[in-house]
Amino acid sequence: MICHKAAAFVSVSLSAASNEADEREAIEAIANGLFDQTLWRPDQVCHAAGAFKFTQYDFFRRWSMKFIAMQRGEAVDMNVEKEYTDWAALERFVADFLATLCDQTGE
């Protein structure tokens, strides 16, 4: 007997904050590659943007992240963290997923 357990996948990538179609497509491809390799098929997928946490990075990561931001035309203060996560959208994703669980179990 095969039992299906509901699952959701949340990936965190700064590319999710991009307005560039190729960057958004790339994170989809990475997630789909994971699903193909593992044969896992989550019921729902969410791509969250994450943040630049400069104060938590070591010297080399701080400078490489600054370089990435500069390539995108963003001014960067490495003493200030930059949040890109759309927390309201993430909360809606979780609420929607939990609602599907309740619908499946009848609770």
NORQUIHU-V959626 format. One record per pair of residues at least 12 apart in sequence whose ideal C-beta (glycine too) atoms are under 6 Angstrom apart, sorted by the first residue. I is the first residue (numbers start at 1). J is the second residue. If there is no record, write none. Layout:
I_J / I_J
//
This chain:
6_43 / 6_101 / 7_42 / 7_43 / 8_42 / 8_44 / 8_97 / 9_42 / 9_45 / 10_46 / 10_48 / 11_31 / 11_47 / 12_48 / 12_50 / 13_27 / 14_50 / 15_27 / 16_47 / 16_48 / 16_49 / 17_49 / 17_84 / 27_47 / 44_97 / 46_93 / 48_85 / 48_90 / 49_84 / 49_85 / 51_83 / 51_84 / 52_65 / 52_82 / 53_81 / 54_78 / 54_81 / 55_81 / 62_78 / 66_78
//
